[in-house]
Amino acid sequence: MFQPVALLSLSTASPPFRLLQTEVQAAARKVLLESFPSFDRLAPVFTTSGIRERQAVRPIGWYQRSRGWEERAQTYLEGGVSLFVDCAAKALDEAGLKGSQVDIIVTVSSTGIATPSLEAQAMAKMGFRSDVTRVPVFGLGCAGGVSGLGLAARLAAATPGAIVLLVVVELCTLAFRTDDLTKADIVATALFGDGAAACVLKAGGTGFTNVTASAQHTWPDTLDIMGWRVEATGLGVIFARSIPEFVQGSLREAMVSMLQRGPVAFDDVTRFICHPGGAKVIEALERALSIDQGRLDHERDVLSDHGNMSAPTALFVLDRVRRHAMPDRSVLAALGPGFTASTVTLQLAA
């Protein structure tokens, strides 16, 4: 728990290429069936995933031949910087600010490697000052948007008056594989899309809600549940089938414990705003957190319209929630590699 930090703005951005789920399934079957004969047995995941379409940094044909590290890295750099600039500019515009007024930039991304990192690559385009503090964060996966927001809020609280810009960029489609496939790779092909989100925060400011606490919980001996395999041609997904079962059985106790350290107890939460990892994960979240079936409507809509974009996805959901009606007391939550639960407590100003 820390001094309340105002969330001044929130923006989202999607890349230009639209991938209909039916088209992705047909293209994946054409490319993968020979190297993965069990494809048809796993194909129902394309229709049960709850996804209608996704967006990607490249057209569908780009993914239909093998790509190496160098080409994937260049695509990550080009697409990542473009999305960074797009969503960061919109977030600053909503807050009535310019790039030169930003004091701290937190950049979250786990789907590519860029050194210098994305905010440095975008520095000239955004007009950031030469003395801006840069905080690039890697490895948080699907929990990155929530953990990044918590980190940005803590930095804002520790630096009164500072303008903190959080930018979350993920290009999950660059992990699409045509070689050395696993069941998890097929599931990832059915789930993941690309996207970005950005927020502007300030301690003592006036925004659409306040961040009042953040917390994380990492379960021991769970490193094999979610993550990346680093291989010769790129990143391969680690994505255990047991995730929904694990969430249903383990999340509630951890959530109660995390919220005990903040200003809002579990039973006082008006709404849980969740990262929709997939249709089965949403159902597991509803059961674990005693949420009425169907209440996670914005989560399902984001999943349907964008797929699982990893870290930005929870912020896409938050954006839809706030445009409908921001709850008095809400908890933004996501699960990611570790295996880790991450939360940010949000409260409207009194």
C-alpha positions in Angstrom: 0.0 0.0 0.0 1.3 3.5 -0.9 0.1 7.0 -1.4 -2.7 7.0 -4.0 -1.5 7.6 -7.5 -3.9 9.0 -10.1 -4.3 7.1 -13.4 -4.5 10.1 -15.7 -5.1 8.3 -18.9 -5.2 4.9 -20.7 -4.9 4.0 -24.3 -4.6 0.9 -26.4 -3.2 0.2 -29.9 -3.5 -2.7 -32.3 -1.3 -3.5 -35.4 -2.9 -3.2 -38.9 -3.3 -6.8 -40.0 -6.6 -8.5 -39.1 -6.5 -12.2 -38.6 -9.9 -13.9 -38.6 -9.9 -17.1 -36.5 -11.3 -19.2 -39.3 -8.5 -18.0 -41.6 -5.8 -18.7 -39.0 -7.1 -22.2 -38.5 -7.1 -23.0 -42.2 -3.7 -21.5 -42.7 -2.2 -23.3 -39.7 -3.6 -26.6 -40.9 -2.1 -26.1 -44.3 1.3 -25.3 -42.9 1.5 -27.6 -39.9 -0.4 -30.8 -40.7 2.6 -32.5 -42.3 5.0 -31.8 -39.5 2.4 -32.2 -36.8 0.0 -35.1 -37.8 -2.1 -34.7 -34.6 -3.2 -31.1 -35.7 -6.8 -32.1 -36.5 -7.2 -33.6 -33.0 -6.2 -30.3 -31.4 -8.0 -28.1 -34.0 -11.2 -27.7 -31.9 -9.2 -25.2 -29.7 -9.6 -22.7 -32.5 -13.4 -22.7 -32.1 -13.5 -23.2 -28.3 -11.0 -20.4 -27.5 -13.6 -17.7 -27.5 -11.7 -15.8 -30.2 -13.3 -14.3 -33.3 -10.3 -12.3 -34.6 -6.9 -11.0 -33.7 -4.5 -8.4 -35.0 -0.9 -8.9 -36.0 2.2 -7.0 -37.1 2.4 -8.9 -40.4 -0.2 -10.3 -42.8 -1.1 -14.0 -42.4 1.1 -15.1 -45.3 4.2 -13.9 -43.5 3.7 -16.6 -40.9 3.4 -19.4 -43.3 7.1 -20.0 -43.8 9.9 -20.5 -41.3 11.6 -17.4 -39.8 14.9 -17.2 -38.0 16.0 -15.1 -35.0 17.3 -12.2 -37.1 14.1 -11.7 -39.1 11.9 -12.1 -36.0 14.0 -9.6 -34.1 13.9 -7.0 -36.9 10.1 -7.4 -37.1 9.8 -7.1 -33.3 11.8 -3.8 -33.4 9.8 -2.3 -36.3 6.4 -3.4 -35.0 7.2 -2.8 -31.4 8.4 0.8 -31.9 5.4 1.6 -34.1 2.9 0.3 -31.4 4.9 2.0 -28.6 4.6 5.4 -30.4 1.0 4.9 -31.3 -0.3 4.1 -27.8 2.1 6.3 -25.9 1.1 9.3 -28.0 -2.6 8.7 -27.4 -2.1 8.3 -23.6 -0.2 11.5 -23.4 -2.7 13.3 -25.5 -5.6 12.2 -23.3 -3.6 13.4 -20.3 -3.0 16.8 -22.0 0.8 16.2 -21.9 3.7 16.1 -24.3 6.6 13.6 -24.4 9.0 16.3 -23.1 7.0 16.4 -19.8 7.5 12.7 -19.0 9.9 12.0 -16.2 9.9 8.2 -15.9 9.1 5.6 -18.6 8.4 2.0 -17.7 8.4 -0.2 -20.7 7.1 -3.8 -20.4 7.7 -6.4 -23.1 8.6 -10.1 -23.1 8.1 -11.2 -26.8 11.3 -9.8 -28.3 14.7 -8.4 -27.5 15.7 -4.8 -28.2 18.8 -3.2 -26.9 18.6 -0.2 -26.7 15.0 -1.0 -25.5 11.8 0.2 -27.1 11.5 3.6 -25.3 15.0 4.5 -26.4 14.2 3.5 -30.0 11.1 5.8 -29.8 12.8 8.7 -28.0 13.2 11.0 -31.0 9.7 10.4 -32.3 8.1 11.0 -28.9 10.2 14.0 -27.9 11.3 12.5 -24.6 13.9 14.5 -22.7 17.5 13.4 -22.5 17.3 13.1 -18.7 14.2 10.9 -18.7 14.5 7.8 -16.4 14.1 4.6 -18.5 12.9 1.4 -16.8 12.6 -1.5 -19.3 11.1 -4.7 -17.8 11.3 -8.2 -19.4 10.1 -11.6 -18.5 6.7 -11.0 -16.9 4.7 -12.5 -19.7 0.9 -12.2 -19.3 1.2 -10.6 -15.9 3.3 -7.8 -17.3 0.6 -5.2 -17.8 -0.6 -5.5 -14.2 2.8 -5.8 -12.6 4.1 -2.9 -14.8 1.2 -0.7 -13.6 2.0 -1.6 -10.0 5.7 -0.7 -10.6 4.8 2.5 -12.4 2.5 3.5 -9.5 5.2 2.8 -6.9 7.7 4.9 -8.9 5.1 7.8 -9.1 4.4 7.5 -5.3 8.1 7.6 -4.6 8.7 10.7 -6.8 5.9 13.2 -6.0 5.0 15.4 -9.0 6.7 13.1 -11.5 4.9 12.1 -14.7 5.2 8.4 -15.2 4.5 6.8 -18.5 3.8 3.0 -18.7 3.9 1.4 -22.1 3.2 -2.3 -22.6 4.0 -3.9 -26.0 3.7 -7.6 -27.0 4.1 -9.2 -30.4 3.1 -12.7 -29.5 2.6 -13.8 -33.1 6.3 -13.7 -33.7 6.6 -16.9 -31.7 4.5 -18.8 -34.3 6.5 -22.0 -35.2 6.6 -24.3 -38.2 9.3 -26.5 -36.8 9.8 -28.7 -33.7 6.1 -28.3 -32.7 4.5 -29.2 -29.4 0.9 -29.3 -28.3 1.5 -26.0 -26.6 2.6 -24.4 -29.8 -0.7 -25.4 -31.5 -2.7 -23.9 -28.6 -0.6 -20.7 -28.8 -1.3 -20.5 -32.5 -5.1 -20.5 -31.6 -4.8 -17.9 -28.8 -2.2 -15.2 -29.2 -2.3 -11.8 -30.9 -0.3 -8.6 -30.9 -1.1 -5.3 -29.1 0.0 -2.5 -26.9 -1.4 -0.3 -24.1 -0.1 2.8 -22.3 -1.0 4.7 -19.1 0.1 8.0 -17.6 0.3 8.2 -13.8 1.0 11.0 -11.2 0.9 11.0 -7.5 -1.5 13.7 -6.3 -3.1 14.1 -9.7 -6.7 13.8 -10.8 -7.6 10.9 -13.0 -10.3 8.4 -13.8 -9.3 6.2 -10.8 -6.5 5.9 -8.3 -3.9 3.1 -7.8 -3.8 2.4 -4.1 -1.9 -0.9 -3.8 -0.2 -3.6 -5.8 0.9 -7.1 -4.9 2.3 -10.3 -6.3 2.2 -14.0 -5.3 4.5 -16.6 -6.8 3.8 -20.2 -6.2 6.9 -22.5 -5.6 7.8 -25.3 -8.0 5.7 -23.8 -10.9 8.4 -22.8 -13.4 7.1 -25.2 -16.0 3.6 -23.9 -16.1 4.2 -20.9 -18.4 7.1 -19.2 -20.2 9.4 -19.3 -23.2 11.8 -22.0 -24.6 14.7 -20.2 -26.1 15.7 -22.1 -29.2 17.7 -21.7 -32.4 14.9 -20.3 -34.5 13.2 -18.2 -31.9 11.0 -18.4 -28.8 8.8 -21.5 -28.2 5.9 -21.3 -25.8 5.6 -23.2 -22.5 1.9 -23.4 -21.8 0.6 -26.1 -19.5 -2.8 -27.6 -20.0 -3.2 -27.6 -16.2 -3.5 -23.7 -16.0 -7.3 -23.5 -15.7 -7.3 -26.3 -13.0 -4.4 -24.6 -11.2 -6.2 -21.2 -11.2 -9.4 -22.7 -10.0 -7.7 -24.5 -7.1 -5.1 -22.0 -6.0 -6.0 -18.4 -6.9 -8.5 -17.6 -4.3 -6.3 -18.2 -1.3 -3.5 -16.2 -2.9 -5.9 -13.3 -3.8 -7.2 -13.0 -0.2 -3.6 -12.9 1.1 -2.5 -10.3 -1.4 -5.5 -8.0 -0.7 -5.0 -8.3 3.1 -2.0 -6.0 2.7 -4.0 -3.3 1.0 -6.9 -0.9 1.6 -9.6 -3.1 0.0 -10.4 -6.6 1.4 -11.5 -9.5 -0.8 -15.1 -9.2 0.2 -15.2 -5.5 -0.5 -14.1 -5.6 -4.1 -16.8 -4.2 -6.4 -15.3 -5.9 -9.5 -12.4 -8.0 -10.4 -10.9 -6.9 -13.8 -9.0 -9.9 -15.1 -6.6 -10.9 -17.8 -8.6 -13.3 -20.1 -6.0 -15.9 -20.9 -8.5 -18.0 -22.7 -12.1 -19.1 -22.5 -11.3 -21.9 -20.0 -9.2 -19.5 -17.9 -12.1 -17.1 -17.7 -14.4 -19.8 -16.4 -11.7 -20.8 -13.8 -11.4 -17.2 -12.7 -15.2 -17.0 -12.2 -15.2 -20.2 -10.1 -12.1 -19.3 -8.1 -13.2 -15.8 -7.2 -16.9 -16.6 -6.8 -17.8 -14.3 -9.7 -21.3 -14.8 -11.3 -21.1 -16.7 -14.6 -20.9 -14.2 -17.4 -20.0 -11.2 -15.2 -16.5 -11.1 -16.8 -18.2 -9.7 -20.0 -15.6 -7.2 -21.0 -12.9 -9.9 -20.6 -14.8 -12.2 -23.0 -15.3 -9.3 -25.4 -11.6 -8.4 -25.5 -10.6 -12.0 -25.9 -13.1 -12.3 -28.8 -11.9 -9.1 -30.5 -8.1 -9.3 -29.9 -7.1 -12.8 -28.7 -4.7 -13.1 -25.8 -2.1 -10.4 -26.4 -0.2 -11.3 -23.2 0.7 -8.3 -21.0 -1.4 -5.6 -22.6 -4.6 -7.6 -22.5 -5.6 -6.8 -18.9 -5.2 -3.1 -19.7 -7.5 -3.5 -22.8 -10.1 -4.9 -20.4 -9.6 -2.0 -17.9 -10.1 0.4 -20.8 -13.5 -1.2 -21.7 -14.5 -1.3 -18.0 -13.8 2.4 -17.5 -15.6 3.5 -20.6 -18.7 1.7 -19.4 -18.5 2.7 -15.7 -15.4 2.6 -13.5 -16.2 0.7 -10.3 -15.7 2.2 -6.8 -13.3 -0.5 -5.7 -11.8 -2.8 -8.3 -8.8 -5.2 -8.5 -6.9 -5.6 -11.8 -5.5 -9.1 -11.9 -3.3 -11.2 -14.2 -1.4 -14.5 -14.1 2.0 -15.0 -15.7 5.3 -16.9 -15.7 6.7 -17.7 -12.3 3.9 -18.9 -11.9 2.8 -15.6 -10.5 -0.4 -13.7 -9.7 -0.2 -9.9 -9.9 -2.8 -7.4 -8.7 -3.3 -3.7 -8.6 -6.1 -2.2 -6.4 -8.0 0.7 -7.9 -10.3 3.1 -6.1 -12.3 6.1 -7.2 -11.3 9.3 -5.4 -13.5 10.1 -2.4 
